[in-house]
């Protein structure tokens, strides 16, 4: 049930299954392995297993950050709204 806070590449894992429904909309859990699918994305939840990853992107540079920026909910937009309100 842990939320992944950053994007990364799995370097060690044991039967790792991830819920990527927040990004893809698909309710199926995705099995991750270092051989076939080592990418772990921020905003997804670990449902089973354990693992370690090397962080490759955080914040607005992560996949979740890019999606939020494209939808107009980036950090820069929030800062502009606060400045306009003052």
Secondary structure, DSSP 8 states (H G I E B T S, - for coil): --B--SEEEEEEEEEEEEE-HHHH---SEEEEBTTTB-EE-TT-EEEEEEEEEEEEE-GGGSHHHHHHHHTT--HHHHHHHHHHH-
